[in-house]
């Protein structure tokens, strides 16, 4: 994780996300200030209830695992812990994976609220030629109906390895997949699987997840999950025949050169 202590301190004072971070989650409620957390940073500039812009602490010291604890936003939105992980492939056939899981988000208010969340990480290992996506969760309501409740999930790929999620709208690269779900029965679950999607990530790359939701009064979303994976592709190795042919060609070129000399 390439992050300077001075950079973190400056960002805590300015309510920004450090430019050299790797795993970040950022969110806004009703278009308000950014609320964010950075992997392996204990900085907490938020009050209670949480009102952006501010930074929440990562509760897990493991690099590549970002855990945000329970908090209340603006006094009416109860958010239970969320877990974000970034796994980097090591050998061909292993997986680059970015995922985010939220245990519960409950709107205790009498009006609907909108949320926008992004999760981004850098330095995944290429080459990668395919991407797969998934998303899931469950809605329930206290019996007052869902009002205008909805959720949209998006998945992004960036072969230039730019940091995503420095703000909730920060989604570098190209959109690979998206889907929208509107609950109609109580309770109701949703699930989505996408891919394979063709990608061209020859070197280090980044991935970003984003979801946007409207949560009606008395509505709860439970077990929200979002994942993007890319297998590490095998690098083509030259065959023995190709090597022999190349050696013969080089030898013939050498003989021609000596003859001319």
C-alpha positions as CSV (number, residue, x, y, z in Angstrom):
1,X,0.0,0.0,0.0
2,X,1.7,3.2,-1.2
3,X,0.4,5.9,1.1
4,X,2.4,8.6,3.0
5,X,1.4,9.5,6.5
6,X,1.7,13.2,5.7
7,X,-0.7,12.7,2.8
8,X,-3.3,11.0,5.0
9,X,-3.0,13.8,7.6
10,X,-3.5,16.5,4.9
11,X,-6.5,14.7,3.5
12,X,-8.1,14.3,6.9
13,X,-7.9,18.0,7.3
14,X,-9.2,18.8,3.9
15,X,-11.8,15.9,3.7
16,X,-10.3,14.4,0.6
17,X,-9.1,11.0,-0.4
18,X,-5.3,10.6,-0.8
19,X,-4.3,10.2,-4.4
20,X,-1.9,7.3,-3.8
21,X,-4.3,5.1,-1.9
22,X,-5.3,1.7,-3.3
23,X,-8.6,0.5,-1.7
24,X,-11.2,3.2,-1.0
25,X,-14.9,3.5,-0.3
26,X,-16.7,6.8,-0.7
27,X,-20.4,7.8,-0.4
28,X,-22.8,10.7,-0.4
29,X,-26.3,10.9,0.9
30,X,-28.8,13.2,-1.0
31,X,-26.0,14.7,-2.9
32,X,-24.2,15.9,0.2
33,X,-20.5,15.9,1.2
34,X,-18.3,12.9,0.6
35,X,-18.0,10.3,3.4
36,X,-15.1,8.0,2.8
37,X,-12.7,5.4,4.3
38,X,-9.2,4.3,3.2
39,X,-7.7,0.9,3.6
40,X,-5.4,0.7,6.7
41,X,-6.1,4.2,7.8
42,X,-7.4,4.9,11.4
43,X,-8.2,8.5,10.7
44,X,-11.8,9.4,11.8
45,X,-12.9,13.0,11.3
46,X,-16.7,12.2,11.4
47,X,-19.0,13.1,14.2
48,X,-22.2,11.4,15.4
49,X,-24.4,11.4,13.5
50,X,-22.1,11.3,10.5
51,X,-22.4,14.3,8.2
52,X,-20.1,14.6,5.2
53,X,-17.6,15.7,4.2
54,X,-15.5,13.5,6.6
55,X,-13.4,10.3,6.9
56,X,-14.3,7.1,8.7
57,X,-11.7,4.7,10.1
58,X,-10.8,1.3,8.7
59,X,-11.4,-1.2,11.5
60,X,-9.4,-4.1,10.0
61,X,-5.6,-3.8,10.0
62,X,-5.2,-6.3,7.1
63,X,-4.0,-4.7,3.9
64,X,-6.6,-5.2,1.2
65,X,-9.5,-5.4,3.6
66,X,-11.5,-2.3,4.5
67,X,-14.1,-2.5,7.2
68,X,-16.3,0.4,8.1
69,X,-18.2,0.1,11.4
70,X,-21.8,0.9,12.3
71,X,-22.9,4.5,12.1
72,X,-25.9,6.7,11.7
73,X,-26.0,9.3,8.9
74,X,-27.9,12.6,9.5
75,X,-29.7,11.0,12.5
76,X,-32.1,8.9,10.4
77,X,-30.1,6.4,8.3
78,X,-28.7,3.5,10.2
79,X,-25.7,1.8,8.4
80,X,-24.4,-1.5,9.9
81,X,-20.8,-2.6,9.0
82,X,-19.6,-2.9,5.5
83,X,-16.6,-5.0,4.2
84,X,-14.6,-4.3,1.1
85,X,-11.8,-6.5,-0.1
86,X,-9.2,-6.4,-2.9
87,X,-7.5,-9.7,-3.9
88,X,-4.6,-9.7,-6.4
89,X,-3.9,-12.6,-8.7
90,X,-0.5,-14.2,-8.4
91,X,-0.2,-17.0,-11.0
92,X,-2.2,-17.7,-14.2
93,X,-5.6,-19.1,-13.3
94,X,-5.9,-17.2,-10.0
95,X,-8.3,-14.3,-9.6
96,X,-8.2,-10.6,-9.3
97,X,-11.2,-9.6,-7.2
98,X,-12.9,-6.5,-5.9
99,X,-15.9,-6.9,-3.7
100,X,-18.1,-5.0,-1.3
101,X,-20.7,-6.3,1.2
102,X,-23.0,-4.3,3.3
103,X,-24.9,-6.0,6.2
104,X,-27.8,-3.5,6.6
105,X,-28.9,0.0,5.5
106,X,-32.2,1.2,7.1
107,X,-34.1,4.4,6.4
108,X,-35.7,5.4,9.8
109,X,-36.9,8.7,8.3
110,X,-40.4,9.5,7.0
111,X,-39.0,10.5,3.6
112,X,-36.9,8.8,1.0
113,X,-33.2,9.3,0.7
114,X,-30.7,8.8,-2.1
115,X,-27.3,7.3,-1.7
116,X,-24.4,7.0,-4.1
117,X,-21.4,4.8,-3.2
118,X,-18.2,3.8,-5.0
119,X,-15.5,1.3,-4.2
120,X,-12.2,1.4,-6.0
121,X,-8.8,-0.3,-5.9
122,X,-5.6,-0.3,-8.0
123,X,-2.7,-2.5,-8.9
124,X,-4.5,-5.6,-9.9
125,X,-2.2,-8.0,-11.9
126,X,-2.5,-8.3,-15.6
127,X,-2.7,-9.7,-18.2
128,X,-6.4,-10.2,-18.0
129,X,-8.8,-10.8,-20.9
130,X,-12.1,-11.5,-19.2
131,X,-14.3,-10.0,-16.5
132,X,-17.3,-11.4,-14.5
133,X,-19.7,-9.5,-12.3
134,X,-22.3,-10.3,-9.6
135,X,-24.6,-8.4,-7.4
136,X,-27.2,-9.4,-4.8
137,X,-29.3,-8.2,-1.8
138,X,-32.7,-8.2,-0.2
139,X,-35.2,-5.4,0.4
140,X,-37.9,-5.4,3.1
141,X,-40.2,-2.7,4.5
142,X,-42.1,-2.1,7.7
143,X,-45.3,-2.3,5.8
144,X,-45.6,1.3,4.5
145,X,-44.7,0.2,1.0
146,X,-41.5,0.8,-0.9
147,X,-42.3,4.3,-2.2
148,X,-39.6,5.1,-4.9
149,X,-37.1,2.5,-3.7
150,X,-34.6,1.3,-6.3
151,X,-31.0,0.2,-6.7
152,X,-28.6,0.3,-9.7
153,X,-25.2,-1.4,-9.7
154,X,-22.3,-0.6,-12.0
155,X,-18.9,-2.2,-12.7
156,X,-15.9,-0.5,-14.3
157,X,-12.5,-1.5,-15.7
158,X,-9.5,0.7,-16.2
159,X,-6.4,-0.7,-17.9
160,X,-4.5,2.5,-17.1
161,X,-4.7,1.7,-13.3
162,X,-6.2,5.0,-12.2
163,X,-7.6,5.2,-8.7
164,X,-11.4,5.1,-8.5
165,X,-13.8,6.1,-5.7
166,X,-11.9,9.2,-4.6
167,X,-15.5,10.6,-4.8
168,X,-18.7,8.6,-5.3
169,X,-18.8,9.7,-8.9
170,X,-15.1,8.8,-9.6
171,X,-15.3,5.7,-11.9
172,X,-12.2,5.7,-14.2
173,X,-12.1,3.5,-17.3
174,X,-15.0,1.9,-19.1
175,X,-18.4,0.6,-17.9
176,X,-18.5,-3.2,-18.2
177,X,-21.9,-4.0,-16.8
178,X,-24.9,-2.4,-15.0
179,X,-28.3,-3.5,-13.8
180,X,-31.3,-2.0,-12.0
181,X,-33.7,-3.6,-9.5
182,X,-37.1,-2.2,-8.2
183,X,-38.7,-4.2,-5.3
184,X,-42.4,-4.9,-5.4
185,X,-43.1,-7.5,-2.8
186,X,-42.1,-7.7,0.9
187,X,-39.5,-9.0,1.4
188,X,-37.8,-9.4,-1.9
189,X,-34.4,-10.5,-2.9
190,X,-32.4,-9.7,-6.1
191,X,-29.5,-11.3,-7.8
192,X,-27.5,-10.6,-11.0
193,X,-24.6,-12.3,-12.8
194,X,-22.8,-10.9,-15.7
195,X,-20.0,-11.9,-18.1
196,X,-17.8,-13.0,-19.4
197,X,-16.9,-9.5,-20.7
198,X,-13.9,-9.1,-23.0
199,X,-11.3,-6.8,-21.5
200,X,-7.7,-5.9,-22.4
201,X,-5.6,-5.3,-19.3
202,X,-2.1,-6.2,-20.2
203,X,-0.4,-4.8,-17.2
204,X,-1.5,-3.4,-13.8
205,X,-5.1,-2.2,-13.8
206,X,-7.8,-0.9,-11.5
207,X,-11.4,-1.8,-10.9
208,X,-14.3,0.3,-9.5
209,X,-17.7,-0.7,-8.2
210,X,-20.6,1.8,-7.9
211,X,-24.1,1.6,-6.7
212,X,-26.9,4.1,-6.6
213,X,-30.0,3.7,-4.6
214,X,-33.2,5.4,-3.4
215,X,-34.3,4.0,0.0
216,X,-37.9,4.7,0.9
217,X,-39.1,5.5,4.4
218,X,-39.1,2.4,6.6
219,X,-37.2,0.4,4.0
220,X,-34.1,-1.8,4.7
221,X,-31.6,-3.3,2.3
222,X,-29.9,-6.4,3.8
223,X,-26.9,-8.3,2.5
224,X,-26.0,-6.0,-0.3
225,X,-23.1,-7.7,-2.3
226,X,-21.2,-6.5,-5.4
227,X,-18.2,-8.2,-7.0
228,X,-16.0,-7.9,-10.1
229,X,-13.4,-10.6,-10.9
230,X,-10.8,-11.0,-13.6
231,X,-8.7,-14.2,-14.0
232,X,-5.0,-13.7,-14.6
233,X,-4.4,-15.0,-18.1
234,X,-1.4,-17.2,-19.1
235,X,1.3,-15.4,-21.0
236,X,2.0,-17.2,-24.3
237,X,5.4,-18.8,-24.4
238,X,7.3,-19.4,-27.6
239,X,7.3,-23.0,-28.8
240,X,10.5,-25.0,-29.3
241,X,9.9,-24.9,-33.0
242,X,9.7,-21.2,-33.0
243,X,12.9,-20.9,-30.9
244,X,14.8,-23.2,-33.3
245,X,13.5,-21.2,-36.3
246,X,14.5,-17.9,-34.7
247,X,18.0,-19.3,-33.9
248,X,18.4,-20.5,-37.5
249,X,17.4,-17.1,-38.8
250,X,19.8,-15.3,-36.6
251,X,22.6,-17.6,-37.6
252,X,21.9,-17.1,-41.3
253,X,21.9,-13.3,-40.8
254,X,25.2,-13.6,-39.1
255,X,26.7,-15.6,-41.9
256,X,25.5,-13.1,-44.5
257,X,27.0,-10.3,-42.5
258,X,30.4,-12.0,-42.2
259,X,30.3,-12.8,-45.9
260,X,29.8,-9.2,-46.8
261,X,32.6,-8.2,-44.5
